[in-house]
Amino acid sequence: MKKITIIGSGVSGLSAACYLSKAGFNVTVIDKNPTAGGRLSKFKKNGFIFDKGPSWYWMPDIFDNFFKDFNKKTSDFYNLVRLDPSYQFITKNNVYNIPANFDDLCELFEKIEPNSSFSLKKYISLAEQKYRLSVNKFLNLNGESFSELADPSILKNIHKLNIFISLRKHIRKYFKNQDLKKLLEFPSMFLGGTPSNTPGVYSMMNFADIKGGTWYPMGGMYEITRAMKKLANELGVNFKFNEIASEFSIKKQKINEVMCNSYESYKSDHYVSNCEYPFTQLNLIDKKNRSYSKKYWSSRKIAPSAIIFYLGVSKKINFLKHHNLFFDESFDNHLSSIYKDKKNPKKPLFYVCCPSKTDCSIIPDKSMENLFILIPLSTSENPSKEAVDYYYEYVLQKLEKYEGSNIQSHIIEKASYTKKDFVSDYNAYDGNAYGLANTLFQTATFKPKISDKKIKNLSYCGHFTVPGPGIPPSIISGKIVSKTLEKKYEKTLR
Ligand SMILES: Cc1cc2nc3c(=O)[nH]c(=O)nc-3n(C[C@H](O)[C@H](O)[C@H](O)COP(=O)(O)OP(=O)(O)OC[C@H]3O[C@@H](n4cnc5c(N)ncnc54)[C@H](O)[C@@H]3O)c2cc1C
């Protein structure tokens, strides 16, 4: 039986482990942290259970497909509920509750901009075609060669994909109102880019949002990790935690073993790195065996870093919904500050997740709230203690303004998380939050390759390779790497 060592138990490492094990490989996963999940982890503090990172459950079909590949259903593992409103969107002069029902959303659009419901229907119909083509074709390509794109179903529809126009320009063809434009532009932040450098093909994310819906696994997002880990255990995957990979021993362009800080080493036929690609290249591989240099990585567009506050509040906050996007300052100023000036913004936009609106199991008492507050920041600047205090005050003042009452004195648990924590917890390149941005020249075959170009028995999965950042793409990435290895070792697997 061919042995595979996966370094990292993030969602893509777990996905790869499940598929590879099912295909007949003997799989061992090692991770530097004490538990599985990577960014999809949680922590507990005095009865509050905080999801550490992801909070948006979009594209439920991808999760369903994953479990289906193992003859399971999502509901075998967790109870998924659709949120309504999907989220609250706060602009300078308005507060919008985005309804889950499409007809209700059309009505809302119509109130904001006359005739815009017709534009929305057209816009979403095209976005749906992009989504279907992506989920059925694009997202599953391994990006190894341009020839993959010569598929008749892709070529036939290429003109509909809006690949060579930015998401911003694409949206402007349909809508005039500033708030509507912002509402449709915001998912570009999930892709690590800006509305101007994200290709129009990603309007499929608007379809995912508006028609696919915003969901929540009861118990918290960590339920996804728990489910995938349980499945991996059932499939016979071995796990080793608190194991920090420090170096690959490479001979004749093949890894001989992966050495760990514990002086333990792991020998196998093939290795899959779920550590971030730049970390693997620059820290685990010696210079002569690297396919991508330091210069290459510093020329890439990386997703932002972030500051996160996890707060336990001893009272209810009536203004908040489950998801709240505070877009009441300039979106463009925020983006240009973090990407162009490489500085942290003075008046940032921010996001508040209040999952205790849906789920009482994550709070010690139902009269309380559980808050996750995120501000996207530059990867170039780690916020000082003063900056952390500044952002805390900034967010709290705004929340108190909208709520119309004091919140600060009701905060009974508080933790913050910044760039340096992304580095120490996940070896995140430059302290980024979610990988490589999906810009035009960093999409599909332009992404770093899943099969190492020099080392014959090394592959990659995760949010720096195909198909991109986010939990659903990371799950797919695990599947792609498994399919590639099944093909490579086809003869020995039979
Ligand atoms: C704050 C935040 C909010 C987000 N919000 C969302 C959201 O709402 N919805 C969504 O879909 N996505 C969201 N994302 C993105 C999503 O979390 C990631 O894209 C996805 O989890 C990446 O998974 P991964 O497996 O590629 O990487 P990771 O989760 O980073 O996993 C990498 C693993 O490698 C391990 N590792 C690293 N170095 C070593 C080493 N030397 N030895 C051993 N192990 C090592 C790490 O411990 C980790 O477990 C968010 C991310 C963040 C940070």
The ligand as an SDF file (V2000), in Angstrom:
LIG
                    3D

 53 58  0  0  0  0  0  0  0  0999 V2000
  -10.4840   35.2630    9.8870 C   0  0  0  0  0  0  0  0  0  0  0  0
  -10.8740   34.3940    8.7310 C   0  0  0  0  0  0  0  0  0  0  0  0
  -12.1530   34.4080    8.2670 C   0  0  0  0  0  0  0  0  0  0  0  0
  -12.5310   33.5820    7.2050 C   0  0  0  0  0  0  0  0  0  0  0  0
  -13.8280   33.5560    6.8320 N   0  0  0  0  0  0  0  0  0  0  0  0
  -14.2360   32.6210    5.9470 C   0  0  0  0  0  0  0  0  0  0  0  0
  -15.6190   32.3970    5.7610 C   0  0  0  0  0  0  0  0  0  0  0  0
  -16.4420   33.0470    6.4140 O   0  0  0  0  0  0  0  0  0  0  0  0
  -16.0130   31.4390    4.8680 N   0  0  0  0  0  0  0  0  0  0  0  0
  -15.0880   30.7000    4.1570 C   0  0  0  0  0  0  0  0  0  0  0  0
  -15.5020   29.8550    3.3450 O   0  0  0  0  0  0  0  0  0  0  0  0
  -13.7610   30.8910    4.3300 N   0  0  0  0  0  0  0  0  0  0  0  0
  -13.3090   31.8080    5.2330 C   0  0  0  0  0  0  0  0  0  0  0  0
  -11.9890   31.9730    5.4840 N   0  0  0  0  0  0  0  0  0  0  0  0
  -11.0110   31.2710    4.6500 C   0  0  0  0  0  0  0  0  0  0  0  0
  -10.8010   29.8120    5.0520 C   0  0  0  0  0  0  0  0  0  0  0  0
  -10.7090   29.6980    6.4470 O   0  0  0  0  0  0  0  0  0  0  0  0
   -9.5020   29.2770    4.4540 C   0  0  0  0  0  0  0  0  0  0  0  0
   -9.4010   29.6060    3.0850 O   0  0  0  0  0  0  0  0  0  0  0  0
   -9.4000   27.7600    4.6060 C   0  0  0  0  0  0  0  0  0  0  0  0
   -9.7480   27.3660    5.9130 O   0  0  0  0  0  0  0  0  0  0  0  0
   -7.9780   27.3500    4.2830 C   0  0  0  0  0  0  0  0  0  0  0  0
   -7.7920   26.0080    4.5600 O   0  0  0  0  0  0  0  0  0  0  0  0
   -6.3670   25.3520    4.2990 P   0  0  0  0  0  0  0  0  0  0  0  0
   -6.5150   23.9110    4.5770 O   0  0  0  0  0  0  0  0  0  0  0  0
   -5.8610   25.7410    2.9740 O   0  0  0  0  0  0  0  0  0  0  0  0
   -5.3430   26.0710    5.3260 O   0  0  0  0  0  0  0  0  0  0  0  0
   -5.2060   26.1600    6.9000 P   0  0  0  0  0  0  0  0  0  0  0  0
   -6.5120   26.1740    7.5560 O   0  0  0  0  0  0  0  0  0  0  0  0
   -4.2860   27.2850    7.1930 O   0  0  0  0  0  0  0  0  0  0  0  0
   -4.4690   24.8000    7.2890 O   0  0  0  0  0  0  0  0  0  0  0  0
   -3.0750   24.6560    7.2280 C   0  0  0  0  0  0  0  0  0  0  0  0
   -2.6550   23.6630    8.2960 C   0  0  0  0  0  0  0  0  0  0  0  0
   -1.2530   23.4600    8.2010 O   0  0  0  0  0  0  0  0  0  0  0  0
   -0.7260   23.3760    9.5230 C   0  0  0  0  0  0  0  0  0  0  0  0
    0.7100   23.6900    9.4920 N   0  0  0  0  0  0  0  0  0  0  0  0
    1.2850   24.8510    9.1070 C   0  0  0  0  0  0  0  0  0  0  0  0
    2.6200   24.7500    9.2170 N   0  0  0  0  0  0  0  0  0  0  0  0
    2.8960   23.5010    9.6710 C   0  0  0  0  0  0  0  0  0  0  0  0
    4.1020   22.7940    9.9850 C   0  0  0  0  0  0  0  0  0  0  0  0
    5.3120   23.3390    9.8460 N   0  0  0  0  0  0  0  0  0  0  0  0
    4.0140   21.5110   10.4250 N   0  0  0  0  0  0  0  0  0  0  0  0
    2.7880   20.9140   10.5700 C   0  0  0  0  0  0  0  0  0  0  0  0
    1.6210   21.5400   10.3010 N   0  0  0  0  0  0  0  0  0  0  0  0
    1.6810   22.8110    9.8510 C   0  0  0  0  0  0  0  0  0  0  0  0
   -1.5530   24.3920   10.2930 C   0  0  0  0  0  0  0  0  0  0  0  0
   -1.4990   24.1560   11.6890 O   0  0  0  0  0  0  0  0  0  0  0  0
   -2.9390   24.1830    9.7000 C   0  0  0  0  0  0  0  0  0  0  0  0
   -3.6750   23.2300   10.4320 O   0  0  0  0  0  0  0  0  0  0  0  0
  -11.5660   32.7730    6.5560 C   0  0  0  0  0  0  0  0  0  0  0  0
  -10.2590   32.7740    7.0180 C   0  0  0  0  0  0  0  0  0  0  0  0
   -9.9080   33.5600    8.1060 C   0  0  0  0  0  0  0  0  0  0  0  0
   -8.5210   33.4850    8.6440 C   0  0  0  0  0  0  0  0  0  0  0  0
  1  2  1  0
  2  3  1  0
  2 52  2  0
  3  4  2  0
  4  5  1  0
  4 50  1  0
  5  6  2  0
  6  7  1  0
  6 13  1  0
  7  8  2  0
  7  9  1  0
  9 10  1  0
 10 11  2  0
 10 12  1  0
 12 13  2  0
 13 14  1  0
 14 15  1  0
 14 50  1  0
 15 16  1  0
 16 17  1  0
 16 18  1  0
 18 19  1  0
 18 20  1  0
 20 21  1  0
 20 22  1  0
 22 23  1  0
 23 24  1  0
 24 25  2  0
 24 26  1  0
 24 27  1  0
 27 28  1  0
 28 29  2  0
 28 30  1  0
 28 31  1  0
 31 32  1  0
 32 33  1  0
 33 34  1  0
 33 48  1  0
 34 35  1  0
 35 36  1  0
 35 46  1  0
 36 37  1  0
 36 45  1  0
 37 38  2  0
 38 39  1  0
 39 40  1  0
 39 45  2  0
 40 41  1  0
 40 42  2  0
 42 43  1  0
 43 44  2  0
 44 45  1  0
 46 47  1  0
 46 48  1  0
 48 49  1  0
 50 51  2  0
 51 52  1  0
 52 53  1  0
M  END
$$$$
